[in-house]
Amino acid sequence: MRVVVDTEQLDRAILGYLARRPASERPGVGTIYVKVVLDEPSPGSSEQRGELFLSMPYLQADRSMLDAAHASIRQGFERGEILGDQLARAELAEQPGQPYGHEDDEVGDKLLTLPVPITVEPRE
């Protein structure tokens, strides 16, 4: 049976990781939303590629806060501190995509979102 990464669990793990950071290492003050969307693995591979979307309410949006969250999450993956027991590999791109504003029905607010390419591979 093919093992795939549970994106909801990954969302929660990333949010938990950000919340556990010491105050001096947190990206800033405010609400950050995390959503991971992954493609199905290619045949013969367990690697999944997709996007990590880091968002915050548009009116309090601070691009530097999203960039700091990206850097912190990237470091957490490199150190194996985010689902390290379940992921054989997790990488965030060094350079995120362009941020964009949009209405989010799930949150019920306008958000500024920073998309970041992500690659994960579960432990077998």
C-alpha positions as CSV (number, residue, x, y, z in Angstrom):
1,M,0.0,0.0,0.0
2,R,1.3,3.5,-1.0
3,V,2.0,5.8,2.0
4,V,1.0,9.4,1.5
5,V,1.4,12.5,3.7
6,D,-1.7,13.6,5.6
7,T,-1.9,17.3,4.7
8,E,-4.2,18.2,7.6
9,Q,-1.7,16.6,10.1
10,L,1.1,18.5,8.4
11,D,-0.9,21.8,8.6
12,R,-1.4,21.2,12.4
13,A,2.3,20.2,12.9
14,I,3.5,23.4,11.2
15,L,1.2,25.6,13.2
16,G,2.2,23.8,16.4
17,Y,5.9,24.3,15.5
18,L,5.4,28.0,15.0
19,A,3.5,28.3,18.3
20,R,6.2,26.5,20.2
21,R,9.0,28.8,19.1
22,P,10.5,31.0,21.8
23,A,9.1,34.5,21.6
24,S,12.4,35.9,20.3
25,E,12.2,33.5,17.3
26,R,8.6,33.9,16.4
27,P,7.8,35.5,13.1
28,G,5.8,38.4,14.8
29,V,2.4,39.1,16.3
30,G,-0.7,38.2,14.5
31,T,-2.6,35.3,13.0
32,I,-1.0,33.0,10.4
33,Y,-2.9,30.4,8.5
34,V,-1.2,27.4,7.1
35,K,-2.5,25.2,4.3
36,V,-0.5,22.5,2.5
37,V,-1.7,21.1,-0.9
38,L,0.2,18.1,-2.3
39,D,0.0,16.3,-5.5
40,E,-0.3,12.5,-5.6
41,P,3.2,10.8,-5.8
42,S,4.4,9.7,-9.3
43,P,4.2,6.0,-10.0
44,G,7.2,4.3,-8.4
45,S,7.9,7.2,-6.0
46,S,6.8,8.2,-2.6
47,E,7.8,11.8,-3.1
48,Q,5.0,14.4,-3.1
49,R,5.3,17.9,-4.4
50,G,3.0,20.8,-3.8
51,E,2.6,24.2,-2.2
52,L,2.6,25.5,1.4
53,F,0.4,28.5,1.6
54,L,1.2,30.9,4.5
55,S,-1.5,33.5,4.9
56,M,-2.6,36.3,7.2
57,P,-5.5,38.7,7.3
58,Y,-5.0,41.4,4.6
59,L,-5.6,44.4,6.9
60,Q,-2.8,43.4,9.3
61,A,-0.7,41.8,6.6
62,D,3.1,42.1,7.0
63,R,5.2,40.5,4.3
64,S,8.2,40.3,6.6
65,M,6.2,38.2,9.1
66,L,5.3,35.7,6.3
67,D,9.0,35.6,5.2
68,A,10.1,35.0,8.8
69,A,7.5,32.2,9.2
70,H,8.8,30.7,5.9
71,A,12.4,30.8,7.2
72,S,11.4,29.3,10.5
73,I,9.4,26.4,9.0
74,R,12.3,25.7,6.5
75,Q,14.7,25.5,9.4
76,G,12.3,23.2,11.3
77,F,12.1,20.8,8.4
78,E,15.9,20.9,8.0
79,R,16.3,20.0,11.7
80,G,13.6,17.3,11.6
81,E,11.5,19.2,14.2
82,I,8.3,19.0,12.1
83,L,7.0,15.5,11.8
84,G,10.6,14.3,11.8
85,D,9.5,10.8,12.9
86,Q,7.0,10.5,10.0
87,L,8.9,12.3,7.1
88,A,12.0,10.8,5.5
89,R,12.4,14.2,3.8
90,A,10.7,17.6,3.8
91,E,12.0,20.6,1.9
92,L,10.7,24.1,1.4
93,A,12.0,26.1,-1.6
94,E,14.4,28.8,-0.5
95,Q,12.5,31.4,-2.7
96,P,8.7,31.6,-2.2
97,G,6.4,32.6,-5.0
98,Q,4.8,36.1,-5.3
99,P,2.4,37.0,-2.5
100,Y,-1.2,37.7,-3.5
101,G,-4.4,38.9,-1.9
102,H,-7.6,37.0,-2.1
103,E,-10.9,36.3,-0.5
104,D,-10.9,33.0,1.5
105,D,-14.3,31.4,2.0
106,E,-13.0,29.0,4.6
107,V,-11.6,31.7,6.8
108,G,-14.2,34.3,5.8
109,D,-11.7,37.1,5.3
110,K,-9.4,38.7,2.7
111,L,-5.9,37.2,3.1
112,L,-2.4,38.0,1.9
113,T,-0.9,34.6,0.9
114,L,2.7,33.6,0.3
115,P,2.9,30.3,-1.7
116,V,6.0,28.2,-1.1
117,P,6.9,25.1,-3.1
118,I,7.2,22.1,-0.8
119,T,8.5,18.5,-1.3
120,V,7.8,15.8,1.2
121,E,8.5,12.1,1.4
122,P,6.9,9.9,4.1
123,R,8.9,7.2,6.0
124,E,7.9,3.8,4.7
